Amino acid sequence: MKSLLIPNLYVDSIFDIDLQKLVDNGIKGLIIDIDNTLVAWDKKTAPDSVIKWFDEIREKGLDLCLVSNNTEDRVVKFTEKIKIRAFHSAKKPTKAPFYKAMKYLNTDKNNTAIIGDQIFTDVLGGNRIGIYTILVVPIKSKEFWWTTIVRRFERFVLRKIKKGEN
């Protein structure tokens, strides 16, 4: 079942990602989702722990940008204090937002990773263009109605991942 739905790495949270290992494997840029990856979807700003993690990313020599399917208002509000480049209304899993982010990061598919909480947006989109995909467990279980429906399909894929049937 190795498909476009299987991430290269599956972790509990962003804080479980070994940033040095990414660097050692040639990753130079990170494309990161916001909602339920960095913060619960209903949180307006980044907590200190996430801001500290952004600093760790930069200390490792990695560059980053945020890519979200959410609205401009949501993304602008989230990034106004942290001053990180972000793209809103991305329409992941289409390829365009990933290429746009890589252009901004000055990276390519061989040295870029996507970090996100959804198989059918972040993982699928990243795998479609061949970048390294990292899936994190969603921060909050209560979500938008559409995401709740999609999560049912994700649970099926996740069972296969956990059983090693990729």
N, C-alpha and C positions, 0 to 999 in steps of 0.2 A: 504494500500500500504506500511505499515511499512515493509521495506525491508532492504536489505543490503545497500541501497542507501540513507537512511535517517540518518542525523547526530544527535548526542545527543544535540548539541548546534550549532546554526547558528548566527554568528555575522558579523558586518561590517568589522572589522579589528582585528589584534592581540591585539591592544591596548584596545579593548573592552572586553577582556577576564578577568574575575575576578580570578586572580591567587590565592587569599586567599580562595575562594570558592572551587577551585580545591584541594588545600591542605586539607581543611576541609572535603572534600569528599574522602580523602585517596589517591589522586594522588601523586606519588613520582617522576615520570619521564615523560618528554615530548619528543615526536618524532615530529619534525617540518619540514615541507616542506620548500623549499627556494623560488623557482620562483613563483611570483605572490601571495605568502603568506607573505614573509618577505620583498621582494623587487620586483620591476618590473622585468620581465624575462630578460630584456636586461641590467640591472644594474650589474656591476661587483663586487661591494663591499657593505657591510652593512652600512647604514647611522648611525649617532650618536644616533638617536631615537631608532633604533633596538638594538644597542649595549647596550644602557641604559635599554631597556626592558629585554635583556638577564641578566643583573645585577640584575634586580628586580626578575627574576625567581630564580636566585641563592640565593638571600636574603630570599626568601620564603622557602628555603630548597629543592627546586626542582632541579633535574638534567635534562640535555637535550642533545639531539644530533639531527643532521640534517640528513634527508633522502630525496634524490632527484633522480628522474629518469634521470636527466641531466648527461652530460659527466663528466669524471674525471677532465678534464681541467677546466671546468666551476666551479665545486664544490671546487676544490683545490684553485682556484683563489679567490673565495668568502670567504673561511675560513682561508686563510693564515695569516691575521692580527687579526682575532678574536679568533683563537685557540680553536675552538669548534669541537669536533669529528663529522665527517660527512661521510655518505655512499653515493656513487654515483652509477649511472647506476642501480638503485634499482629494476626496473621492478615492481613497484607498479601497480596493487593491489595484486600481488602475496604475499603469507604469509611470505616468507623468509626474506625480508628486515625488517619487523616488529619484527620478532623473533630475528634477528641479533641485532637490536637496543635495544630491551629489555634485551638481554644478556649483552650488553655493559653497559646499565643503571642499571643492576642488579634489574630489576623490572619484573612484570608479567602482565598478561592481566587485573588483578583486580586493579592495581595501576599505569597504564600507560594511557596517552592520546596522540592522534595524532591531530596535527593542520595542516590543509592544505586548499587549495583553489579549489580542484577538487573532485567532487562526485565520478567519476569513477576510481580514483586512491587512494586518501587519505581516503575518507569516506568508500568506498567499501572495501579497504584493511583492514582498522581498524576494521570495523564491521565484516569482515570475521573471525577475530580471537577474537573478543569480547572485544576490548579496547574502551575506551571513545573517541568519535569522535567529533571534532570541525571543522566546515566548516566556512571559512572566504570568504568574497566577494573578488574576484580577484582584485589585485591592478591596473592592466593595461588591457585594452580591446584588444589591439593589441597583438596577440600571434602567436605561431607556427601554421602552416596550419592545422596540425592534431588536435591540441587543439581547434581550431576554430570550427571544425566539431563536436567534442565531446561536446562543450559548447551548441550546439543546443539541444542535448538530455538532458543536465543538466537543461536547462531552463524549460523543461517540468516537471522534477522532482521538481524543485524549486517552480513552480506554485502550485504543490500539497502540498508541505511543507507549503507554505504561506497560503493555504486554510485550512490547518489542516487535510488533507486527508491522513494521514499516518496510 
